[in-house]
Each structure stands twice: as C-alpha cells, then as structure tokens.
C-alpha cells in the first residue's frame, strides 16, 4: 500500500480501498488516539458534504472514535471551512471532514483538522497512518465504561453563517445586489443562500437540491455554464460558483465571463494593499498561476511567492513568509486574517467587498489581470514514475521550451489526489499553446497513460 494521505487527506472511490468503512473505522480510532492530548472528556467534530457515501463513512468514523473513548459532535453537511471553524469554536480536539471536494460523487475523502482549525501536519498524519498500517491501533482499547457518546450540533449552520457574515466590512453594504449562486448540490446548499440573503442581496440559487449523486455534476466551480447563462439572463451583478465542499470559489462577472482564483487574488490583493491589510506586501500563489497574474501583481507593487500546488503548501508558505493572502487559480483562496483555511464563502464576500469599495463592476476590476493563453490537459495515468525518468517526454519538453523562449512556459506535474498527470502550457498565442500542450499530453499518454 502507498501512502494513504495525499496533499489533501485520503481520497479514493467509495467502498474501494482505502475509502472503505473498515478503513474509516480505523481512521476514526487512530485520529482519536493521536489528536486527543488533554485531560477530561475528548471531543471530535465530524462533518461531510452531500455524497451518498458520506453516511457510510460518517457512521464508521463515529464508531471508531467512540470506541477510543472520545465523544463525537456531528454537524452533518457543512462546507469544509465551516467544519474547521466549528472545531476551533467548540474547542474540540480535532475536526474530520468527509468530502472529495470537486470530484464526482463516486469518490470520497477524509481530511483532518487540528484543534486550532489548521489541517493536520504531515507528522501527525504519518502517526495516524502508522497506527493503522501496523495494526497497532487495534490493540489500543479503553474499557467499556470509557466508550464515547455522539451528539448533533444543531446550531452549527447558524454559528458558521454568523462567522462568515462578520468577515464582510461593516462600512460596506450589498443591500439589493443581484447575485446568482451555484452551490454544486454540495455542502453550501443551505448556508450560502442564507448568508447573502441575510446581508440584503437579491439571491437566485442554482443546484441546491442534493440527492447524494448529483454533487459537482455539470455544476459548481468546475462547470460554470449554467451560472454564466443565469447571470446574463437575470442581469445579475455577479455569479458565485462553489465546489462540492465549499472551499473553492469561481466567480462570473456581469457579462457572463469566468473570473478565476488569479483574478480574485489580484483584486483582493489590491484592496488589501490600499486598506493597509496586506501584511508583508505579499501574495502567495502556486506555480500554476498565470503569467498575466504575475505581471498584474508587479504593476500593483505587490510582492509574490510561488508555492507547490495544493492549498497545504500555499498555507505553509504564507505562514513562513508572514502573508495573509494566498491561493490557487482553481479558486482556493486563503484569507488568513479571517480564517485558517480556504473558504469559498469568505472569498466571495471579500470579492464583493472590493466591488463595493471601488464602485466598479467585476468585469472592470478583473481587467487588472490580462491572462496569457493557457492550455491545461489532464491525462489519466497508470503509474506515477518520476517525470525526469521519462527521456522521450523530457526531450519533447525541452523542444517546447525552446520554441516558447521567454514568451511562455511548460509545467507538467502529477495530481496529488487522482491518478492523473496535468500538462500546462502558457504561450504567446492560442495556436502555439494548444499545439504544444497536445503534443506533450500525447507524450505523457504514450509513456504512462
């Protein structure tokens, strides 16, 4: 078995290893053992998105935690950042999220937050994994008198809604603003409409009827076609698309154009800088950020640092360099002055705050970033050998880079959560970018597809 924990917890197809009820029970047991370090009754929060497999995994993890003498606090369907907030707010020992984020319903995942609302460090994930793979966890059993209990936190939604609303500047208002939401039939389906309606917006909500198998299905941050059409039809000022677990945001401007995480970072970076909130005068993104984004930051006089792909690495670099704003082009934005993890709802509120602060439509604000032509092709792979060990691919990469020169770049990397290799090319024209990306993708397919 390879390492269970990837860049964002444990992922897999539901009911297939490692995403089985048996493994989930062991994860609950090991997490309860590793995360509980204080005297007195220990508590772990469990939340999930809307996948049908969430019931199975929630029940198994709950049983595992209780069997280790810790209590479980169930919050039901709730965005991942909401579970992080509740964990910290309730002073629980840990928070466990059952979600595969933007993946289809057949997948699921488990990730763990520590008591301070940050994702569990690698060292503690390694301890959990070691307890499971060695079988040691099965030899650790409290007495019958110590078995834990379960209770539901009925006001968890309300607590998180208030938390999110409080991040919107008090001197600004969205009263009467026309907003269209796409909740991806996921974890934001109850919370997102409530937040914006309570702030006074006129809200139309799409894809808010989860049935266990329609999460992320041609909707949400990965598929904004419905949202774009609705924004244009209704004359809305903005559309907001969340992914299945609500930690990502992709926006739509009033003309129906998609606004990526790079745009959101640039717009919010400008606002933070001008309001004196941009600590260290720095924005952190990943190596996947567009050239145009880097140019925009330079023109704004904002420093930039690039982390490896994955919000975990963005957060690590933000903490290391003292930044409060960072994120990914995919829409995973971290506002460390508000929350410990990426939050699609807080990202939306901050983006709207910029619109209100400057009194400009989103289309005009987003012109800060002139995106370079970019082509990303995801290639399914059978294995993940080091890319530098594939000589034919490396030769094609060198040829592509020679053609691009200083006008573009090539980035090839494996997905941290799927059996997939991502090929990205940025270049001076659509034709060149597309041609080179297709050639590189074909080479990856030939080598390991």
N, C-alpha and C positions, 0 to 999 in steps of 0.2 A: 504494500500500500504506500502511495506517495504521501506527501504532507497533506493533512486534512485541511488546515487553514490556508486559504489563499490571501489575496490582498484585501478582501472584504469578507472575511469569515469563511464559513464552509458552504459550498454550493454543490448542487447536483440535481439530477432528475429525481423527483419524489418517488419514494418506495424502491429506489435502487441505491446500492451503497455509494457514498456514505449517507445518503439522505433517507435513512430508514428509521422506523420507530425504535428499533433496537439501539442504533447509534445515538438517536436523540435522547433516549433514556440515559445512556452513558454520559452524554454531554451534560445533561442536567445534573447528574451525580458529581461529575468532575468539576463543573463550574461552581457548584455549591461548596465543594471542598476547597477549591483554590481561592474563591472570592470572599469567603466568609472568614474575617480575621478579627472580629471584635467579640467581646463578651456579650452575653444576652442573646435574645432571640434574633436569628438571622433572617433576612428577607431578600427575595429576588423578584424583580418585576419581569413579567413576560408579556410581550405584545406581538402583533402579527399584522400582515397585510390581509388581502381578501381571497387568497388562494384556497381551493378546497382542501389541499393537503395540510393547510395550517392547523386544522382541527386535530389531525393525527399527531403532528409533531408537537403541538402545544400540550396535548394530553401526556405524551411520552416524557417530554422535558419536565412537566409538572410532577409526574410520578417520581422521576429521578431526583429532583430537588427535595421533595418531601421525604424521600427515603433516606436522605442525608441529614435530616433533622432541621431543615430550613423551611420557612414559610414562603408561599408564592402569592404574589399580588398580580392578578390578571387585569389587563386593561383592554383586551380584545383588539379589534382592528384599529390601528393608530399609526401615523407616519413614524418612520424610524427616528427622526429627530425628536418627535414627541415622546417616544419611549426613553430616549436619553435624558430629556428634561424631567420626566416623571421619576426616573431613577434617582436623579440628583435631588429633586424636590422632596421625595419621600425618604431621603437618606437611606435608601436601600443599599444592600451590599453589592448588587450588580443588576444590570438590565439585559434581558435576552430578547433579540429581535428575530422573528421568523419571517423571512422575506427573501425573495430573489430579485428584489429591486425592479429593473426594467425588463427582466427576462419573461418569457411566456409562462403560462400557468403551470405547465408540466414541471417546471423547475421549482426548487425552493432552496432556502438557505438559512443559516443560523449565524448570527454575529452577536458579540457580547460587549456591553459597555461596562466600564468600571463604575464605582460609586460616585465618581466626580463627573460622570457624563461623557467621558472620552472613551474611544474604542480601546479595548483591552490591549495592552502592549504585547509585542511578539513573545516576550519571555513567559508571560502568563498563559498565552495561547499554547506555547510549547509544553508548559506544565500540564495543561488540560489534556492535550493530545498524548503526552507521555503516559498519564494515568490510564487513558483509555486503551492505547495500543499495547501497553504492557500487561493489561488486565488487573493492575494493582487496585484500581478503583472498586473492583468487585469484592475486594477483601476488606473494604472500609465500611462498616455498618454501625450506626448508632443503635441504641436499644429501642424497643417498641415504644417506651414512654417518650422518646425524643422525636418521633416521626412528626413531620411538619404538617401545617394546615394550608388551606387555599381560601383566599377571598378575592372578590372582584372590587376594583376601584371604580365605583360608579360615576364619579365626577372627574375622571381623568381627562375626558374630552374638554370639559369646561376649563380645567386648570391650564391645559395647553393652549386653548383658544385665547385666554387672557394673557398668557405669556407672549404669544405671537403679536397680539394687538398692541401690547406695551412697547414693542420694538419700533412702532411707527412714530415718527416725530410728532410731538404734541402741537407744534406750531403749524402743522400742515393738515389738510383735510381731503378726503376723497368723496365727500358728500355728493351724490348724484352722478358719480362717474360710471360710465357704462363699461362693464367688464364681462368677458366671457371666460369661463373656466373649463378646462378639460381635466377631469380627475382620474382618467385612465381606468375607471372601475376599480380603483385601488384604495389605499389607506386614507387618502384625503377626502373621500366622497362625502363624509358628513362634516368634516371640520372646515375645509376650505370655503365652501359657500357661506357658512356661518360667520367666519372671520370677516369676509369682505362685506357681507350684508350688515353686520353689526357696526362696521365702520362707515356705513351710509351709502355704499356703492349700489348701483342697479346691476344685479348679477344674473347672468344666464349660465347655467351649469350643464355641461355635456358629460356623457359617460360617467354617470354617478349611480349606476344600478348594478353593482357587482353580483355575480351569481356563482363565483368560485372558479369559473373557467374563462371569463372574458377580461381578466386583468391584462392591461397593455395590448389588448387585441385590436390592432389597427387604430389605436388612440393613444393619448398621453404624449409625453415628451419625445417619443420615438416616431410618432406618426401624427403630424400636426395638420394634416389636410382638412379634417372636419373643423378644427378650430379656426384655421385661416378663413375658410368659407363662411363660418358663422360670424366672425368679426366683421368681415366685409358686408355681409347681408344685413347685419344689425347696426352698422355704423358705430361699432364699439371703439373705445379709445385704446384698448389693449386686450390681448388674449393671453391666458396663462395656462401652460400645459405642464402637469406634474407627472412623474413616473409612478410606478405601482406602489412604491413605499414612501413617496413624497419628499425625497431628499434632493431631487433634481428639479430644475425649472428651465423650460424653454419658453420664450415669450413670442408673441405675434404683434407686430405693430398695426396701426390703424389701416394700413394698406394691405394687410394680409401677409407681410413678409416676415420670415422667421428671424428671431433675434437669439443668438447663441450665448453660451456662457462667456465667450470672449467679449462680446458686446456688453453684457451685463457687468462684467468686471471693469471694463473701461469706463462705462457710465458711472458706476458706483465709486470707482477709484477717483474720478474727477470730483464727484460730490464730496467724498470723504476728505480729499485734499483741501478743497475750498472751505470746508467746515472745520478744518483743523482736527479731523478724526483719523487721518491716515498715518498711523504710527509707523515710524521708521521710513516714511515716504516710500513705502514698498508694497508692491502687489506680487503675490506668488501664483504662478500657474504651472502647467506641465509642459513637457516637450511637445505635446500635441497642439499647443496654441498656434494660431495662425500668424504668419509674418505681419499681416496688417495690424494685429493686436499689439505686437511688439513696437511697431512704428508709432501707433497711437499713444502708447504709454510714454515713449521717448518725447513726443511732441508736447505731452502734458507735463513733462518734467518729473515723471514718476519712475522710480527705480523698479527693476523687475528681476525676479529669480525664478528659474525653471526647475521643477521637481520631476521625479519619475511619475509615470501615470498612476493614478489612484489617489483618492482623497486622503488616505492614510499618510502618503508621502508628502502631499501638499501641506497637511496639518503639521507634520514633523518639521518641515522647512519653515513654516510660519512661526512655530514656537522657537525654533533655533535662531531665526533672524529677527524676531520681535515684530512680525507683521500681524495686522488684524484682518486683512482682506486677502483671500486667495481662492482658487477654484480651478475648474476644468471647463474646457469648451463644451463638454457634454451637458453643462448646466448644473454641475455640483459645486455650489458656491458656499464658502465658509466665511461667516462674519463673526470673528472671534470676540468682538466687543458685544455681541448679543448671545451667541450660543457656542457650544463646544464642538459642534459637528455641522455638516452641510444640511441646510434646511430650505426646501423649495418655497415654503410659505414666507419665511423671513426674507428670502431673496426677492420674492415678488413684491413684498411690502417696501423693501429698500429701493427697488427699481421704480415703483410708482412714486415713492418719495422724491426721487430725482426728477421725474416728470413734473411733479407739482412744484418743486423748488425752482426749477428753471422755467416753468410755464411753457414747456415745449412738447410737441407730440413725440412719441417714441421714435418715429422714423427720422426725425431731425436729430434727436440725441444720439441715435445709434450711428450716425454718419461719422462719428469720431473714429470708427474702425472701418477702413476700406479693405475688405477681405481679399487676400490673394487667392487666385484659383487653387482649389484643393480637391484632391480625389482620395477617398479612403475606400479600400476594398477589404472586406473581411473574408478570409479564406479558411474554411474548415480544414483542420489538420488531424492526422492520426497520432502524431507524436510531437514533442517539442524539444528537438535537439538544439544545442547552441547554434544560432544562426551563422556565426563565424565559421562553423564546421561544414557549411554547405558551399563549396568552392564555386559551383556554377552560379548560384544565386549571388554570391559576393562579386563575381565578375560583372554580372548584369547591373548590380548596384553601382559599381564604380563607373560603368559606362553611362548610366543615367545621371550620376552626379557630375560627370564631366560635361555632359550636354547642358545641365542646368547652370553650372558655374555658380556665380553669386546671385543668380536670379531665382533660386528655389532650393529645395532640399528634399531628401528622401528619409523616411523613418519607417522601419519595419520592426515590429515587436509582437510578442505573444500576448494574448489576453490573459489577465490574471484570474479570470473566473470561468472561462469557457475554453473548449478545445478549438481554438481559433487563432489565426495569425492576422494581424492588422497591417495592411500596406498603406502608407500615406505618402503622397507626393504633393508638393506645392511648387508651382512654376509660374512662368510669365503669362501663359495663355491656357485656355481650357483645353485646346487641342494637344499641346505638348504634355500637360499634366495628365490628361486622360490616357494618352498613348503610353506614357512611361509607367503609370500605375498598373495598367492592364498587363504590360509586359512583365513587370515584377510579380504581380499576382499569379500569372501563369507559371513563372519560375518557382514560386513557393508551392503551387499545386503540384508541379512536376516532381519536386523534391520530397514533399512530406504530406501532400493532400490525399 
